[in-house]
Amino acid sequence: MTKLSELIIQFPEVDSFASLEELVAHAAESGHLFLEFDVKPDYRDTPRNWEWKLETAFTRGLD
């Protein structure tokens, strides 16, 4: 299981929610099976429905 906080810590160059979505999609395509939302992303562009958007990115992968 991958925790969202671990992804954020491992990739400090990610500085926006849009970049985080790409990172989450890439993690799914790299073989991660589960994603735990243990923290709320602290980016200026984090939307209210951030959990749904990250779950969608994780499920669908990169478009």
Backbone torsions as a table, in degrees:
resi	resn	phi	psi	omega
1	MET	NA	134.9	177.8
2	THR	-103.3	132.3	176.0
3	LYS	-95.0	141.9	178.9
4	LEU	-58.5	-39.6	179.5
5	SER	-61.2	-36.1	178.5
6	GLU	-65.5	-41.1	177.5
7	LEU	-63.3	-43.0	-179.1
8	ILE	-64.3	-40.9	180.0
9	ILE	-69.7	-41.4	-177.7
10	GLN	-69.1	-24.5	-176.7
11	PHE	-126.3	74.1	-177.6
12	PRO	-67.2	-14.4	178.1
13	GLU	-72.9	-15.3	176.1
14	VAL	-72.5	116.1	-173.7
15	ASP	-126.0	15.7	177.3
16	SER	-151.7	161.2	179.0
17	PHE	-65.8	-37.4	179.0
18	ALA	-60.3	-41.4	177.5
19	SER	-67.4	-36.1	177.6
20	LEU	-64.6	-39.9	176.6
21	GLU	-58.1	-43.9	178.4
22	GLU	-63.5	-41.5	178.9
23	LEU	-62.6	-43.3	179.1
24	VAL	-64.2	-42.7	177.9
25	ALA	-62.7	-42.0	179.0
26	HIS	-64.7	-39.4	178.3
27	ALA	-60.2	-42.0	179.0
28	ALA	-64.5	-42.5	-179.5
29	GLU	-70.8	-19.6	179.5
30	SER	-85.9	0.6	174.5
31	GLY	110.7	0.3	176.0
32	HIS	-69.6	133.3	-174.9
33	LEU	-97.3	-29.1	-177.5
34	PHE	-134.6	147.7	177.2
35	LEU	-128.9	123.7	179.2
36	GLU	-101.7	128.4	178.5
37	PHE	-89.5	83.6	-176.9
38	ASP	-93.4	-10.8	176.4
39	VAL	-142.7	157.2	172.4
40	LYS	-92.4	129.3	178.4
41	PRO	-59.8	135.9	-175.7
42	ASP	-106.6	61.1	177.8
43	TYR	-112.7	152.1	-179.0
44	ARG	-60.5	-31.0	-176.0
45	ASP	-97.4	16.1	179.1
46	THR	-69.1	119.8	-178.6
47	PRO	-78.7	166.4	178.5
48	ARG	-63.3	-34.9	-178.6
49	ASN	-95.2	39.6	-174.7
50	TRP	-59.7	-37.0	-179.2
51	GLU	-63.5	-45.3	179.6
52	TRP	-62.2	-43.5	-178.8
53	LYS	-64.4	-41.1	179.2
54	LEU	-71.1	-37.0	176.7
55	GLU	-62.6	-41.5	177.7
56	THR	-63.5	-44.4	178.5
57	ALA	-62.8	-39.5	-179.2
58	PHE	-68.8	-38.6	-178.1
59	THR	-74.1	-43.0	-175.6
60	ARG	-87.7	-23.4	-177.1
61	GLY	74.6	-163.6	-179.6
62	LEU	-75.3	137.5	178.8
63	ASP	-87.1	NA	NA
